[in-house]
Amino acid sequence: MSPHYLTAASPLALSTQGLVTYLQGLFGPLFLGIVGIVALFFLFTREITRFVQFMVLAVAIAVVFYTPSIVQTLATGIANALGVH
């Protein structure tokens, strides 16, 4: 087999940055709309405890969604704290 065919068959590196930006732009407003509707429901039904629980969970999900590198940073910090290298 000639070397020309081997170089032509090598895959190119894929960049997912455009996909990440597209998905954040698509799901971001949808996520905020759902959070707003559910939060209003809890406030109107006077379930303050569930409202606070929901908001804490929504903020945690939003942080992971908008800054996915924080998961790697937290995992590295926990591993270092436990002494795992």
C-alpha positions in Angstrom: 0.0 0.0 0.0 1.4 3.4 -0.9 2.1 6.0 1.8 -0.2 8.4 0.1 -3.3 6.3 0.9 -2.3 6.0 4.6 -2.0 9.8 5.0 -5.3 10.4 3.3 -7.1 8.0 5.6 -6.0 9.6 8.8 -8.8 11.2 10.7 -8.8 15.0 11.4 -9.2 16.3 14.9 -12.7 17.3 15.7 -13.4 20.6 17.5 -16.6 20.7 19.6 -16.3 24.3 20.7 -19.0 25.3 18.2 -21.3 22.6 19.4 -20.9 23.6 23.0 -21.7 27.2 22.2 -24.7 26.2 20.2 -26.1 23.9 22.9 -25.5 26.6 25.6 -27.3 29.1 23.4 -30.2 26.7 22.8 -30.7 25.2 26.3 -29.7 28.3 28.3 -32.9 30.3 27.8 -35.0 27.1 28.0 -33.4 26.3 31.3 -34.0 29.8 32.7 -37.6 29.8 31.6 -38.4 26.5 33.2 -36.6 27.5 36.4 -38.6 30.8 36.5 -41.9 29.0 36.0 -41.3 26.4 38.6 -40.0 29.0 41.1 -43.1 31.1 40.6 -45.3 28.0 41.2 -43.5 27.3 44.5 -43.8 31.0 45.6 -47.5 31.2 44.7 -48.3 28.0 46.6 -46.3 29.3 49.5 -43.9 26.3 49.6 -40.9 28.2 50.7 -38.8 25.2 51.8 -39.3 23.5 48.4 -38.6 26.8 46.6 -35.2 27.2 48.4 -34.3 23.5 47.7 -35.3 24.0 44.0 -33.2 27.2 43.7 -30.1 25.6 45.3 -30.4 22.6 42.9 -31.0 25.0 39.9 -27.9 27.0 40.7 -25.8 23.9 41.0 -27.0 22.6 37.7 -26.5 26.0 36.0 -22.9 26.2 37.4 -22.1 22.7 36.0 -23.8 23.5 32.7 -22.2 26.9 32.1 -18.7 26.1 33.5 -18.1 22.4 32.8 -14.4 22.7 33.7 -15.4 23.2 37.4 -16.2 19.4 37.6 -12.6 18.5 36.7 -11.3 21.1 39.1 -13.5 19.8 42.0 -12.5 16.2 41.2 -8.8 17.1 41.2 -9.2 19.0 44.5 -11.1 16.1 46.2 -8.6 13.5 44.9 -5.7 15.6 46.3 -7.5 16.1 49.6 -7.9 12.3 49.9 -4.3 11.7 49.0 -5.1 10.0 45.7 -2.6 10.8 42.9 
